[in-house]
Amino acid sequence: MSQIDVSPLAVSVETPLHLQVLSAILTALGSSSPLLREGGLMLVQHLAGVQPDLFVGPLPALLPRLLESMADASREVVVAADEALEQLLSE
C-alpha cells in the first residue's frame, strides 16, 4: 500500500476532495484552538460513521493525531477524540 500525503502543503485545487477534507482535518487537529481541534474530531467521528472507507489509506497519518488528542488539555477535545476513535474502530 502506498503512503498518502495529506499534509496541508500537498493540497491544491487539483487534489481530490476527500484528500482536501483529510488535510483540513489534520490542520484542525494541529490547531492551537481547542474548539477547532474538537470540531475536527467531531468531523472524523461523523465521516467514519457514514464513509468509513475514506480513512483506509490515510489512517497512518491520522491515527497519531487522534492518539495525541486523547491527552489534550481540553476535556472536550479528549471526549471528542475518544468518540472519534471508537467510531473508527467500530467499522
Secondary structure as GFF3:
##gff-version 3
##sequence-region A 1 91
A	DSSP	three_ten_helix	8	10	.	.	.	ID=ss1
A	DSSP	alpha_helix	17	29	.	.	.	ID=ss2
A	DSSP	alpha_helix	34	50	.	.	.	ID=ss3
A	DSSP	three_ten_helix	52	55	.	.	.	ID=ss4
A	DSSP	alpha_helix	59	69	.	.	.	ID=ss5
A	DSSP	alpha_helix	75	90	.	.	.	ID=ss6
###
